[in-house]
C-alpha cells in the first residue's frame, strides 16, 4: 500500500511540474574570415626554428584545418526540475584548432580559434567575440600563451574581461627578435620571464625559455 501511495505521489509530482518553452537561439556566429586570418596556417604546414646553438627544430601540423560546429550555452531560462526539459539560451558558433608536433611525435604547438561570450553579472546582455589562443610546450616547459581578441561579434567586451579573464597578450609592434626583424608582434609572458612571440602574417615567431635559451623562426 505504501509503495502504491509513493508511486501515485511521484506521478502527481511529475505531472504538476512547470513546463518550459523551447530553447532560445541568439543567432548563428560562424568564424569570420577576419578572425581566421589570425592563424596563417593551412593545416599542412612545416615550421622550422633555430635555437641559440644553431640546432634546427622542425614542427609539422598533425591535423587539417577544419571548422567545427560548437553551440555555446549562455544561461538556463527555465528549470522545471526532475526528468523535465530545461529551457536554455544559446548561440550557434564554430571553433577550429591546429596541432604541431616534433619528429618524435610530441605535441609542441597548439593554436585554436573559438567564439565565446562575456555576460556581466548585473546585465542580461552579453558580448560575443572570437578569441585566438596559441600555446607551446617544449620538454614540459610552457614559455607563455598568446590570447588575442580577434573580433567583437556582438556588443563590446569589457576592459576587465579582456585583461583579467582573457589575459590579452601585449602588442609590442615592430621589433627585433634574436637578430631578426618582425612586424606587428604580440607577446605572451610567464611569471618566470619566458615568453612566446606571434604575429598575424607569420604565426609563431619565437619562444624564449630563459635569457640565454630560445627558438626563433628560421628565415
N, C-alpha and C positions, 0 to 999 in steps of 0.2 A: 504494500500500500504506500509506504514512504517513498519507494522508488517511483511509482506512478505519479505521485504528487510532485516529485522533483522534476520528472520529465515534462509534466504539464507546465510547471513554473518556468522551466528553461525555454519551452516553446513560446510561452507568453512573452518572456523577456526578449527573445529573438524577434518576434513579430512586432513588438512595440518599440523597437529601436528606431531612431530617426533615420530617414533615408536621405542620402546626399545626392546632389545633382551630378552632371557629368564633369569630367576634368576640364580645366580652363587652359587653353593653349595661348600663350602670349605672342606667338609668331614663330617664324622659321628664320634661323640665323646661321646659314652655312658660312664657312670660312671665306672671306673675301680674297680677291686677287692681291690687294694691297697687303693683307696680312701674310698670305702665303709666300710673298716675295721676300719676307724676312728669313726664310730658310732657303739659301741659294743652292740647294742640292736637289738632284732629280730622284735620288734613291738608288742610283747605280754609279756611285762615286768612289774615288780613291783619294785620300788625303795623305800628304807626306809632310812630316815635321822633322826638324833637326834639333838636337839638344845641345847643351853647352859644350859637349865634346865632339860635336860634328856627326854623331851617330844618327841615322835616319830611322824614323818610326812611321810605319805605314798603316793606315786605318782604312778599312773598306766597309761600305754600308751593307748591312746584313738583311735588309728588307726594302721593298719598293715603297715609294711614297704614294699613299692612297688614303684619302679622307674617309673617316668612319662616322656613321651616324651616332649621336650620343645626346639623348634628351637630358635636360637639366631640370630637376625639380626645384622650384623656388620655395614653396610652403604648402602646408596642409590647410585647406579651406574648411573642411568638414570631416569629422571623425566620429562615426556613429557607434563605434565600439566593436565588440567581438563578432567575427565572421561577417562583417559588412564592409562594403567598399568605401574607402576613403576618397574624398574629393580633393584633388591637388591642383596647384597652379604650376605650369611648367612652360618651357620653350624648347623647340627643336633646334639642335645645334650639331656641329661637327668637331672632330678632332683628328689630328694626324701626328705621327711620330716617325723618327728615323733613329736607327741604332748603328753605330760604327764599332767594329771590332778589330783587334790587332791580329797578327799572324798566328797567335796561339789560340785564338777564338775568344779571348777575354773582351767583354763589352767595355769600351773605353769612353765613348761619346754618345750622349743621348740628347736629342732635340725634339721638342714637341710644341704643337700649336693647339690651343683649345679655346672655346668660347665659355666664359664664366660670367658671374654676376656679383654685384655688391648690393646688399639690402640693409640700409641703415636701420637701426633699432627703432627710431622714432618716426619712421615713414613707411607707407605701404608701397611706395615707388621703388624701382630697382634700376641699377645701371648695368648694362650688358656690354661686355668688351672681349676682345681677343688678346690672349697672352702667349708670348713666346717664352719657353724655358729651355735653357741649354746647360747641361751638366757634364763634367768629365770625371772619370775615376781611373787613376793610374796607380797600380800597385797598392790599392786600398786607400789612396790619398785623394781627397776631393779638394782641388785647388780653390774652387768657388763655384758660383752659379749665376748664370745670366737670366734675368727676368725683365722682359720688355713688354709694356702695354702697347701693342701694335696698332690697335684701332678701337675707338669707342663706338659701339654699335647703337646704343640707346641710352639716353641720359648722360650724365657726367660722373666719372669715378672720383671720389673724394681724395684729397691730398693725403689724408690719414691712411686710407686704404692702399694707396699707391706706395707709400713709404713704409708703413708699419706692417701691413698684411702681405702685399705683393713683394716687398723689398726690392723696389725698382733699381735696376742697375744704373750706374752713373755714366753719362756721356762725357767723354774726355776729348772728343773732336779728333783732329788730325794729330798723329803722334808717331814717334819712333819707338819701335819695339825690337830690342836686341839687334840694332843695326839696320832695321828695315822700316821704311815709312809706310804708314797705313792711314786711311782716311775714315772719318766718322766712326771712331772707335767707342765701344761701350766696355766697361769693366765691372766684373763682379768679384768682390774681395771677401776673403775669410778673416776671422779674427786673428789668425796667425800671420797674416801678411801675404799669404799666397793669393793668386788671382787667375782669372780667366778673361780673355780679351776676344771681342767679337765685333763684326760689322755686317751690314746688310748685304753687301755685294760679294764678300768672300767667305762669310761664315766664321768659323773658329780661326783665330789668328795666332794665338799664343796661350801657353799655360805657364804660370810662374809658380814653382814649387817652393823656392826659397830665394834668397838674394843671389845665389850662385847656380841654381838649378832651374832649367826652363826647357820648354819646347816652343819653337817658332815655325810658322808655316814656311815651307820651302818655296823659293822663287820659281 
